[in-house]
């Protein structure tokens, strides 16, 4: 007597329903997108894109009663090096005042550059920006009035990809020359999140949402 063939088992992925498959597909795409963005942020943190330009723009950072924080001092020292190498004839310092501060980040940077030999004629200040986006948008406006759009941005390494993207969004032709140092994994992760969202919704909208 011939035994009937045992029922054929369906492979596990054929037992999944379409909503589940769709959700898995979205998850895979999301993970791939974030992973790709992380690589872009990491690569930018390691790349010095200095070229001849019309201005060097220094992104602001914390200051303490007119004294630059270590992060801000690194950026300012790097901008000084670029200026002395002839990368650009102008240096723009940026950053407003936090509640309770006596000095803006830009004024602190201005004073530091003056103390290290730069003349008043080659420094510009942007003192209103409360965020990277606001500072670069303001810089783009007043440099445009001077016929300037080619700039070299100076910020911390992990920040490089985001500042380049924002500069492009506000109408600047920018390269980035990050200050010396390496980016921590935490900083890279934070910037990956910001760039992942900013590339989808726009950095202006992200800034309004407090990103």
C-alpha positions in Angstrom: 0.0 0.0 0.0 1.4 3.3 -1.0 1.6 6.0 1.7 0.4 9.4 0.8 3.1 12.1 0.4 3.4 14.2 3.6 2.0 17.8 3.2 4.6 20.1 1.8 5.7 22.8 4.3 5.5 26.3 3.1 8.6 28.3 3.5 8.5 30.8 6.4 8.4 33.9 4.2 5.4 32.6 2.3 3.4 32.4 5.5 3.8 36.1 6.1 1.0 38.4 5.3 1.4 41.5 3.0 1.1 44.1 5.9 4.0 42.3 7.7 6.0 42.1 4.5 5.4 45.8 3.8 6.5 46.7 7.4 9.6 44.6 7.0 10.4 46.3 3.8 10.0 49.8 5.3 12.2 48.8 8.2 15.0 47.5 5.9 14.8 50.7 3.9 14.9 52.9 7.0 17.9 51.1 8.4 19.7 51.3 5.1 19.0 55.0 4.8 20.3 55.8 8.3 23.3 53.5 7.8 24.2 55.3 4.5 23.7 58.7 6.2 26.1 57.6 9.0 28.7 56.8 6.4 28.3 60.2 4.8 28.6 62.0 8.1 31.7 59.9 9.1 33.3 60.6 5.7 32.7 64.3 5.9 34.2 64.4 9.4 37.5 63.1 8.0 37.6 65.2 4.8 39.3 68.6 4.6 37.7 70.4 1.6 39.6 73.7 1.8 39.9 75.5 -1.5 40.4 79.2 -2.4 37.2 81.1 -1.5 35.9 84.6 -0.7 35.4 84.1 3.0 36.0 81.7 5.9 32.9 81.2 8.0 33.5 80.0 11.6 30.4 78.3 13.2 29.9 79.5 16.8 30.2 77.5 19.9 30.1 78.1 23.7 31.9 81.0 25.3 32.4 81.9 28.9 32.1 85.6 29.7 34.0 86.4 26.5 36.5 83.6 26.7 36.1 80.9 23.9 35.4 77.4 25.0 38.0 74.8 23.9 35.7 73.9 21.0 35.3 77.4 19.8 39.0 78.1 20.3 39.9 75.1 18.1 37.6 76.5 15.4 39.1 80.0 15.6 42.7 78.8 15.6 41.9 76.7 12.5 40.3 79.7 10.8 43.4 81.7 11.6 45.6 79.1 9.9 43.4 79.1 6.8 43.5 82.9 6.6 47.3 82.9 7.0 47.5 80.3 4.2 45.6 82.6 1.9 42.5 80.5 1.6 40.3 83.6 1.8 40.6 87.3 2.5 37.7 87.5 5.0 36.8 85.7 8.2 33.2 85.6 9.4 32.4 84.7 13.0 28.9 83.6 13.9 26.7 83.0 16.9 24.3 84.9 19.2 24.0 85.3 22.9 22.5 82.7 25.2 20.2 83.9 28.1 22.4 85.5 30.8 25.4 85.9 28.6 27.2 89.2 28.4 28.9 88.4 25.1 27.8 86.8 21.9 29.7 83.9 20.4 30.5 86.1 17.4 31.9 88.9 19.5 34.0 86.5 21.5 35.4 85.1 18.3 35.9 88.6 16.9 37.9 89.6 20.0 40.0 86.4 19.8 40.9 87.0 16.2 41.8 90.6 16.8 44.0 89.5 19.7 45.8 87.1 17.3 46.6 89.7 14.7 43.7 90.0 12.4 42.5 93.6 11.5 39.0 94.8 11.9 38.7 95.2 8.1 39.0 91.4 7.4 36.4 90.3 10.1 32.7 90.1 9.8 30.3 89.3 12.6 26.9 87.5 12.6 25.5 88.0 16.1 21.8 87.1 15.8 21.8 83.4 15.1 20.6 81.1 17.8 21.2 77.9 15.7 23.5 76.8 12.9 20.7 77.3 10.4 19.9 80.8 11.5 23.6 81.8 11.5 24.3 80.5 8.0 21.0 81.9 6.6 22.0 85.3 8.0 25.6 85.0 6.7 24.3 84.1 3.3 22.2 87.3 3.2 24.8 89.8 4.2 27.6 88.1 2.1 25.3 88.2 -0.9 25.1 91.9 -0.5 28.9 92.0 -0.8 28.7 89.7 -3.9 30.1 86.7 -2.0 28.8 83.2 -2.1 32.0 81.0 -2.1 33.0 80.1 1.4 34.9 77.7 3.5 33.1 76.6 6.6 34.9 75.8 9.8 33.2 73.7 12.5 33.8 70.5 14.5 34.5 67.3 12.5 31.1 65.6 13.2 29.3 68.8 12.2 30.8 68.9 8.7 28.1 67.1 6.7 25.2 69.1 8.2 26.8 72.5 7.8 27.6 71.7 4.2 24.0 70.7 3.6 22.6 73.8 5.3 24.9 76.1 3.4 23.7 74.7 0.2 20.1 75.1 1.3 20.6 78.8 2.1 22.4 79.6 -1.2 26.1 79.4 -0.3 28.7 77.6 -2.4 30.6 76.0 0.4 33.3 73.5 1.3 34.2 72.4 4.8 37.5 72.4 6.5 36.8 70.9 10.0 38.9 71.9 13.0 41.5 69.4 14.1 40.4 66.5 16.1 38.3 63.3 15.7 34.6 62.9 16.0 33.2 60.7 18.8 30.7 58.0 18.1 28.2 59.9 20.1 28.7 63.0 18.1 28.5 61.1 14.8 25.3 59.4 16.0 23.7 62.7 16.9 24.6 64.3 13.6 23.4 61.2 11.7 20.0 61.7 13.3 19.9 65.4 12.4 21.1 64.8 8.8 18.8 61.9 8.3 15.8 64.0 9.2 17.1 67.2 7.6 17.6 65.6 4.2 13.9 64.4 4.3 12.1 67.5 5.6 14.6 70.3 4.9 16.9 71.9 7.4 14.8 75.0 7.8 11.8 73.0 8.9 14.0 70.9 11.2 15.4 74.1 12.8 11.8 75.3 13.5 11.1 72.0 15.1 14.1 72.5 17.4 16.5 70.0 15.7 
